[in-house]
Amino acid sequence: MAEVCTLDWHINPFRADRFLDLWEPSAAKAPAFGAKSWSLIRSQDDPLAFRQTMVWESRADFERYWYSDEIAQARAAIIDLYDIPLLPAWHTLVAAE
């Protein structure tokens, strides 16, 4: 059964556009590590709030993605742009189209 991982990014003021420019290419790499889909959305009510969603068959694939050298370097490059800690939240996909 597919598992959904969400990451709620809260960006520091005046850094949202820079975050998006730097992180979107890394978010888009999730399928190369086995993600079935991914998205990066921005709140209309709070433009500093982003949610990254990825659907995985295996949490191990997420771990390969998240701790890969490429993604670890990308996270290091944006470490001053968002509030820490950043913790993945896991959900079970029960219905989708």
C-alpha positions in Angstrom: 0.0 0.0 0.0 1.3 3.4 -0.9 2.5 5.8 1.8 2.3 9.6 1.6 5.0 11.7 3.1 4.3 15.4 3.8 6.9 18.0 4.7 5.6 21.3 6.0 8.1 24.0 5.2 7.7 27.3 7.0 10.0 29.8 5.4 11.6 32.8 7.0 10.3 36.2 5.9 11.5 37.6 2.6 13.1 34.2 1.6 10.1 32.4 0.0 11.1 33.0 -3.6 14.7 32.1 -3.0 13.6 28.9 -1.2 11.3 28.0 -4.1 14.1 28.6 -6.7 16.6 26.5 -4.8 14.4 23.7 -3.5 12.0 23.0 -6.4 14.6 21.1 -8.5 15.4 18.9 -5.5 11.7 18.2 -4.8 11.3 17.2 -8.5 14.0 14.6 -8.1 11.8 12.4 -5.8 10.6 10.2 -8.7 14.2 9.3 -9.5 14.3 7.7 -6.1 11.0 5.8 -6.5 8.3 8.3 -5.6 5.1 7.7 -7.5 4.2 11.4 -7.4 5.3 14.6 -5.8 3.9 18.2 -5.4 5.1 21.4 -3.8 2.2 23.7 -2.9 2.2 27.2 -1.4 -0.5 28.5 1.0 -2.6 31.4 -0.2 -3.3 32.5 3.3 0.3 32.3 4.5 2.7 32.8 1.6 5.6 31.6 3.8 4.0 28.1 4.2 4.8 25.4 1.7 3.8 21.7 1.7 5.8 19.1 -0.1 3.9 15.8 -0.7 5.3 12.6 -2.1 3.7 9.2 -2.6 6.1 6.3 -2.0 5.7 2.5 -2.1 8.4 2.2 0.5 9.7 4.5 3.3 13.2 3.1 2.4 12.9 4.9 -1.0 12.2 8.1 0.8 15.2 7.6 3.1 17.4 7.0 0.0 16.0 10.3 -1.5 16.2 12.4 1.7 19.7 11.2 2.8 21.3 11.1 -0.7 24.3 13.3 -1.2 22.5 15.4 -3.7 19.4 16.2 -1.5 21.5 16.5 1.6 23.6 19.2 -0.1 20.4 20.9 -1.3 19.0 20.9 2.2 22.3 22.4 3.5 22.1 25.2 0.9 18.7 26.3 2.2 19.2 25.7 5.9 18.9 29.4 6.7 15.7 29.8 4.7 13.3 27.8 6.8 12.3 27.1 10.4 13.8 24.1 12.0 13.0 21.3 12.9 11.5 19.9 9.7 9.9 16.5 10.3 8.3 14.3 7.7 4.7 13.2 8.5 3.5 9.9 7.2 0.0 9.0 6.0 -1.6 6.0 4.4 -3.2 6.6 1.0 -6.8 5.4 1.2 -8.3 6.8 -1.9 -7.1 8.7 -5.0 -7.8 9.2 -8.6 
